[in-house]
Amino acid sequence: MPQFDFYSFSVQIFWVLSSFIVYYFFVLNFFIKFFSEALKFQFKIFSFK
């Protein structure tokens, strides 16, 4: 069965891990910064101090 072939299995693990790392840093750098800035701005506008 091809899914148990060590060569193709190792390649699949490599691509899954590398794509997860790229996706993680993409989310970390763009979405989290964007939402944190938006929340800071929203808190600044609606602050009742």
PyMOL Python script that loads the backbone (N, CA, C, O; Angstrom):
from pymol import cmd

cmd.read_pdbstr("""\
ATOM      1  N   MET A   1       0.848  -1.184   0.000  1.00  0.00           N
ATOM      2  CA  MET A   1       0.000   0.000   0.000  1.00  0.00           C
ATOM      3  C   MET A   1       0.894   1.248   0.000  1.00  0.00           C
ATOM      4  O   MET A   1       1.856   1.321   0.764  1.00  0.00           O
ATOM      5  N   PRO A   2       0.583   2.209  -0.837  1.00  0.00           N
ATOM      6  CA  PRO A   2       1.494   3.360  -0.982  1.00  0.00           C
ATOM      7  C   PRO A   2       1.543   4.269   0.244  1.00  0.00           C
ATOM      8  O   PRO A   2       2.559   4.934   0.448  1.00  0.00           O
ATOM      9  N   GLN A   3       0.513   4.330   1.056  1.00  0.00           N
ATOM     10  CA  GLN A   3       0.550   5.218   2.206  1.00  0.00           C
ATOM     11  C   GLN A   3       1.498   4.712   3.289  1.00  0.00           C
ATOM     12  O   GLN A   3       1.867   5.467   4.188  1.00  0.00           O
ATOM     13  N   PHE A   4       1.903   3.420   3.213  1.00  0.00           N
ATOM     14  CA  PHE A   4       2.842   2.880   4.184  1.00  0.00           C
ATOM     15  C   PHE A   4       4.263   2.802   3.645  1.00  0.00           C
ATOM     16  O   PHE A   4       5.162   2.309   4.327  1.00  0.00           O
ATOM     17  N   ASP A   5       4.467   3.279   2.441  1.00  0.00           N
ATOM     18  CA  ASP A   5       5.812   3.307   1.888  1.00  0.00           C
ATOM     19  C   ASP A   5       6.617   4.374   2.628  1.00  0.00           C
ATOM     20  O   ASP A   5       6.185   5.523   2.722  1.00  0.00           O
ATOM     21  N   PHE A   6       7.771   4.003   3.146  1.00  0.00           N
ATOM     22  CA  PHE A   6       8.538   4.916   3.987  1.00  0.00           C
ATOM     23  C   PHE A   6       8.985   6.153   3.215  1.00  0.00           C
ATOM     24  O   PHE A   6       8.979   7.252   3.769  1.00  0.00           O
ATOM     25  N   TYR A   7       9.368   6.001   1.966  1.00  0.00           N
ATOM     26  CA  TYR A   7       9.832   7.154   1.194  1.00  0.00           C
ATOM     27  C   TYR A   7       8.713   8.176   0.996  1.00  0.00           C
ATOM     28  O   TYR A   7       8.918   9.362   1.256  1.00  0.00           O
ATOM     29  N   SER A   8       7.563   7.753   0.551  1.00  0.00           N
ATOM     30  CA  SER A   8       6.473   8.709   0.325  1.00  0.00           C
ATOM     31  C   SER A   8       5.912   9.223   1.648  1.00  0.00           C
ATOM     32  O   SER A   8       5.469  10.369   1.725  1.00  0.00           O
ATOM     33  N   PHE A   9       5.925   8.396   2.680  1.00  0.00           N
ATOM     34  CA  PHE A   9       5.435   8.826   3.989  1.00  0.00           C
ATOM     35  C   PHE A   9       6.330   9.920   4.560  1.00  0.00           C
ATOM     36  O   PHE A   9       5.825  10.897   5.113  1.00  0.00           O
ATOM     37  N   SER A  10       7.631   9.779   4.440  1.00  0.00           N
ATOM     38  CA  SER A  10       8.542  10.802   4.960  1.00  0.00           C
ATOM     39  C   SER A  10       8.403  12.114   4.190  1.00  0.00           C
ATOM     40  O   SER A  10       8.509  13.190   4.777  1.00  0.00           O
ATOM     41  N   VAL A  11       8.172  12.034   2.911  1.00  0.00           N
ATOM     42  CA  VAL A  11       7.973  13.241   2.104  1.00  0.00           C
ATOM     43  C   VAL A  11       6.679  13.933   2.518  1.00  0.00           C
ATOM     44  O   VAL A  11       6.630  15.160   2.602  1.00  0.00           O
ATOM     45  N   GLN A  12       5.644  13.161   2.774  1.00  0.00           N
ATOM     46  CA  GLN A  12       4.374  13.744   3.202  1.00  0.00           C
ATOM     47  C   GLN A  12       4.506  14.412   4.566  1.00  0.00           C
ATOM     48  O   GLN A  12       3.953  15.490   4.783  1.00  0.00           O
ATOM     49  N   ILE A  13       5.226  13.787   5.476  1.00  0.00           N
ATOM     50  CA  ILE A  13       5.452  14.389   6.794  1.00  0.00           C
ATOM     51  C   ILE A  13       6.229  15.692   6.659  1.00  0.00           C
ATOM     52  O   ILE A  13       5.920  16.676   7.331  1.00  0.00           O
ATOM     53  N   PHE A  14       7.231  15.698   5.796  1.00  0.00           N
ATOM     54  CA  PHE A  14       8.005  16.917   5.569  1.00  0.00           C
ATOM     55  C   PHE A  14       7.118  18.057   5.077  1.00  0.00           C
ATOM     56  O   PHE A  14       7.197  19.172   5.592  1.00  0.00           O
ATOM     57  N   TRP A  15       6.274  17.782   4.083  1.00  0.00           N
ATOM     58  CA  TRP A  15       5.436  18.836   3.519  1.00  0.00           C
ATOM     59  C   TRP A  15       4.351  19.285   4.484  1.00  0.00           C
ATOM     60  O   TRP A  15       4.003  20.466   4.507  1.00  0.00           O
ATOM     61  N   VAL A  16       3.817  18.389   5.266  1.00  0.00           N
ATOM     62  CA  VAL A  16       2.808  18.775   6.252  1.00  0.00           C
ATOM     63  C   VAL A  16       3.431  19.674   7.313  1.00  0.00           C
ATOM     64  O   VAL A  16       2.853  20.700   7.673  1.00  0.00           O
ATOM     65  N   LEU A  17       4.596  19.300   7.813  1.00  0.00           N
ATOM     66  CA  LEU A  17       5.249  20.116   8.841  1.00  0.00           C
ATOM     67  C   LEU A  17       5.703  21.465   8.290  1.00  0.00           C
ATOM     68  O   LEU A  17       5.538  22.491   8.951  1.00  0.00           O
ATOM     69  N   SER A  18       6.266  21.472   7.097  1.00  0.00           N
ATOM     70  CA  SER A  18       6.726  22.742   6.529  1.00  0.00           C
ATOM     71  C   SER A  18       5.547  23.668   6.204  1.00  0.00           C
ATOM     72  O   SER A  18       5.638  24.875   6.427  1.00  0.00           O
ATOM     73  N   SER A  19       4.458  23.127   5.687  1.00  0.00           N
ATOM     74  CA  SER A  19       3.306  23.987   5.411  1.00  0.00           C
ATOM     75  C   SER A  19       2.659  24.479   6.696  1.00  0.00           C
ATOM     76  O   SER A  19       2.170  25.608   6.740  1.00  0.00           O
ATOM     77  N   PHE A  20       2.643  23.658   7.746  1.00  0.00           N
ATOM     78  CA  PHE A  20       2.113  24.101   9.027  1.00  0.00           C
ATOM     79  C   PHE A  20       2.954  25.239   9.601  1.00  0.00           C
ATOM     80  O   PHE A  20       2.404  26.200  10.138  1.00  0.00           O
ATOM     81  N   ILE A  21       4.264  25.143   9.497  1.00  0.00           N
ATOM     82  CA  ILE A  21       5.149  26.193  10.015  1.00  0.00           C
ATOM     83  C   ILE A  21       4.953  27.485   9.238  1.00  0.00           C
ATOM     84  O   ILE A  21       4.884  28.560   9.834  1.00  0.00           O
ATOM     85  N   VAL A  22       4.864  27.396   7.925  1.00  0.00           N
ATOM     86  CA  VAL A  22       4.644  28.598   7.106  1.00  0.00           C
ATOM     87  C   VAL A  22       3.288  29.211   7.421  1.00  0.00           C
ATOM     88  O   VAL A  22       3.177  30.429   7.560  1.00  0.00           O
ATOM     89  N   TYR A  23       2.258  28.384   7.533  1.00  0.00           N
ATOM     90  CA  TYR A  23       0.922  28.879   7.868  1.00  0.00           C
ATOM     91  C   TYR A  23       0.895  29.511   9.252  1.00  0.00           C
ATOM     92  O   TYR A  23       0.263  30.549   9.446  1.00  0.00           O
ATOM     93  N   TYR A  24       1.569  28.902  10.207  1.00  0.00           N
ATOM     94  CA  TYR A  24       1.608  29.421  11.570  1.00  0.00           C
ATOM     95  C   TYR A  24       2.246  30.807  11.611  1.00  0.00           C
ATOM     96  O   TYR A  24       1.707  31.714  12.245  1.00  0.00           O
ATOM     97  N   PHE A  25       3.390  30.983  10.941  1.00  0.00           N
ATOM     98  CA  PHE A  25       4.036  32.286  10.944  1.00  0.00           C
ATOM     99  C   PHE A  25       3.264  33.313  10.138  1.00  0.00           C
ATOM    100  O   PHE A  25       3.299  34.501  10.460  1.00  0.00           O
ATOM    101  N   PHE A  26       2.568  32.881   9.101  1.00  0.00           N
ATOM    102  CA  PHE A  26       1.717  33.797   8.344  1.00  0.00           C
ATOM    103  C   PHE A  26       0.591  34.313   9.229  1.00  0.00           C
ATOM    104  O   PHE A  26       0.318  35.513   9.258  1.00  0.00           O
ATOM    105  N   VAL A  27      -0.052  33.419   9.941  1.00  0.00           N
ATOM    106  CA  VAL A  27      -1.138  33.818  10.838  1.00  0.00           C
ATOM    107  C   VAL A  27      -0.590  34.678  11.962  1.00  0.00           C
ATOM    108  O   VAL A  27      -1.203  35.680  12.331  1.00  0.00           O
ATOM    109  N   LEU A  28       0.539  34.306  12.501  1.00  0.00           N
ATOM    110  CA  LEU A  28       1.123  35.051  13.609  1.00  0.00           C
ATOM    111  C   LEU A  28       1.492  36.467  13.190  1.00  0.00           C
ATOM    112  O   LEU A  28       1.247  37.416  13.935  1.00  0.00           O
ATOM    113  N   ASN A  29       2.069  36.618  12.019  1.00  0.00           N
ATOM    114  CA  ASN A  29       2.556  37.926  11.609  1.00  0.00           C
ATOM    115  C   ASN A  29       1.470  38.840  11.060  1.00  0.00           C
ATOM    116  O   ASN A  29       1.566  40.054  11.235  1.00  0.00           O
ATOM    117  N   PHE A  30       0.461  38.320  10.416  1.00  0.00           N
ATOM    118  CA  PHE A  30      -0.515  39.177   9.770  1.00  0.00           C
ATOM    119  C   PHE A  30      -1.824  39.278  10.545  1.00  0.00           C
ATOM    120  O   PHE A  30      -2.248  40.379  10.899  1.00  0.00           O
ATOM    121  N   PHE A  31      -2.455  38.171  10.807  1.00  0.00           N
ATOM    122  CA  PHE A  31      -3.781  38.222  11.405  1.00  0.00           C
ATOM    123  C   PHE A  31      -3.747  38.666  12.857  1.00  0.00           C
ATOM    124  O   PHE A  31      -4.573  39.479  13.271  1.00  0.00           O
ATOM    125  N   ILE A  32      -2.822  38.155  13.626  1.00  0.00           N
ATOM    126  CA  ILE A  32      -2.800  38.495  15.049  1.00  0.00           C
ATOM    127  C   ILE A  32      -2.414  39.965  15.230  1.00  0.00           C
ATOM    128  O   ILE A  32      -2.987  40.650  16.078  1.00  0.00           O
ATOM    129  N   LYS A  33      -1.460  40.453  14.453  1.00  0.00           N
ATOM    130  CA  LYS A  33      -1.108  41.873  14.544  1.00  0.00           C
ATOM    131  C   LYS A  33      -2.278  42.752  14.114  1.00  0.00           C
ATOM    132  O   LYS A  33      -2.553  43.773  14.743  1.00  0.00           O
ATOM    133  N   PHE A  34      -2.957  42.363  13.056  1.00  0.00           N
ATOM    134  CA  PHE A  34      -4.091  43.150  12.573  1.00  0.00           C
ATOM    135  C   PHE A  34      -5.200  43.202  13.611  1.00  0.00           C
ATOM    136  O   PHE A  34      -5.726  44.277  13.899  1.00  0.00           O
ATOM    137  N   PHE A  35      -5.563  42.052  14.179  1.00  0.00           N
ATOM    138  CA  PHE A  35      -6.645  42.030  15.152  1.00  0.00           C
ATOM    139  C   PHE A  35      -6.259  42.700  16.456  1.00  0.00           C
ATOM    140  O   PHE A  35      -7.109  43.316  17.099  1.00  0.00           O
ATOM    141  N   SER A  36      -5.005  42.600  16.864  1.00  0.00           N
ATOM    142  CA  SER A  36      -4.603  43.270  18.095  1.00  0.00           C
ATOM    143  C   SER A  36      -4.627  44.788  17.915  1.00  0.00           C
ATOM    144  O   SER A  36      -5.039  45.510  18.823  1.00  0.00           O
ATOM    145  N   GLU A  37      -4.194  45.275  16.763  1.00  0.00           N
ATOM    146  CA  GLU A  37      -4.260  46.718  16.508  1.00  0.00           C
ATOM    147  C   GLU A  37      -5.705  47.188  16.425  1.00  0.00           C
ATOM    148  O   GLU A  37      -6.032  48.271  16.910  1.00  0.00           O
ATOM    149  N   ALA A  38      -6.569  46.389  15.818  1.00  0.00           N
ATOM    150  CA  ALA A  38      -7.977  46.761  15.722  1.00  0.00           C
ATOM    151  C   ALA A  38      -8.622  46.789  17.107  1.00  0.00           C
ATOM    152  O   ALA A  38      -9.414  47.684  17.403  1.00  0.00           O
ATOM    153  N   LEU A  39      -8.288  45.819  17.953  1.00  0.00           N
ATOM    154  CA  LEU A  39      -8.853  45.812  19.296  1.00  0.00           C
ATOM    155  C   LEU A  39      -8.325  46.962  20.148  1.00  0.00           C
ATOM    156  O   LEU A  39      -9.071  47.540  20.938  1.00  0.00           O
ATOM    157  N   LYS A  40      -7.054  47.296  19.995  1.00  0.00           N
ATOM    158  CA  LYS A  40      -6.508  48.442  20.725  1.00  0.00           C
ATOM    159  C   LYS A  40      -7.200  49.736  20.296  1.00  0.00           C
ATOM    160  O   LYS A  40      -7.522  50.579  21.133  1.00  0.00           O
ATOM    161  N   PHE A  41      -7.425  49.889  18.993  1.00  0.00           N
ATOM    162  CA  PHE A  41      -8.105  51.070  18.490  1.00  0.00           C
ATOM    163  C   PHE A  41      -9.549  51.127  18.982  1.00  0.00           C
ATOM    164  O   PHE A  41     -10.043  52.190  19.358  1.00  0.00           O
ATOM    165  N   GLN A  42     -10.219  49.982  18.977  1.00  0.00           N
ATOM    166  CA  GLN A  42     -11.600  49.932  19.436  1.00  0.00           C
ATOM    167  C   GLN A  42     -11.679  50.241  20.934  1.00  0.00           C
ATOM    168  O   GLN A  42     -12.587  50.944  21.378  1.00  0.00           O
ATOM    169  N   PHE A  43     -10.744  49.725  21.695  1.00  0.00           N
ATOM    170  CA  PHE A  43     -10.738  50.003  23.129  1.00  0.00           C
ATOM    171  C   PHE A  43     -10.441  51.478  23.390  1.00  0.00           C
ATOM    172  O   PHE A  43     -10.976  52.070  24.328  1.00  0.00           O
ATOM    173  N   LYS A  44      -9.592  52.061  22.561  1.00  0.00           N
ATOM    174  CA  LYS A  44      -9.261  53.476  22.695  1.00  0.00           C
ATOM    175  C   LYS A  44     -10.479  54.347  22.383  1.00  0.00           C
ATOM    176  O   LYS A  44     -10.693  55.363  23.045  1.00  0.00           O
ATOM    177  N   ILE A  45     -11.271  53.967  21.394  1.00  0.00           N
ATOM    178  CA  ILE A  45     -12.446  54.753  21.014  1.00  0.00           C
ATOM    179  C   ILE A  45     -13.541  54.628  22.075  1.00  0.00           C
ATOM    180  O   ILE A  45     -14.117  55.636  22.483  1.00  0.00           O
ATOM    181  N   PHE A  46     -13.831  53.425  22.520  1.00  0.00           N
ATOM    182  CA  PHE A  46     -14.957  53.186  23.411  1.00  0.00           C
ATOM    183  C   PHE A  46     -14.576  53.168  24.868  1.00  0.00           C
ATOM    184  O   PHE A  46     -15.348  52.697  25.703  1.00  0.00           O
ATOM    185  N   SER A  47     -13.396  53.671  25.193  1.00  0.00           N
ATOM    186  CA  SER A  47     -12.984  53.716  26.593  1.00  0.00           C
ATOM    187  C   SER A  47     -13.738  54.839  27.295  1.00  0.00           C
ATOM    188  O   SER A  47     -13.848  55.945  26.767  1.00  0.00           O
ATOM    189  N   PHE A  48     -14.250  54.553  28.469  1.00  0.00           N
ATOM    190  CA  PHE A  48     -15.036  55.528  29.224  1.00  0.00           C
ATOM    191  C   PHE A  48     -14.234  56.162  30.348  1.00  0.00           C
ATOM    192  O   PHE A  48     -14.775  56.449  31.417  1.00  0.00           O
ATOM    193  N   LYS A  49     -12.959  56.379  30.113  1.00  0.00           N
ATOM    194  CA  LYS A  49     -12.122  56.972  31.154  1.00  0.00           C
ATOM    195  C   LYS A  49     -12.257  58.473  31.173  1.00  0.00           C
ATOM    196  O   LYS A  49     -11.621  59.140  31.989  1.00  0.00           O
TER     197      LYS A  49
END
""", "prot")
cmd.dss("prot")
cmd.show_as("cartoon", "prot")
cmd.util.cbc("prot")
cmd.orient("prot")
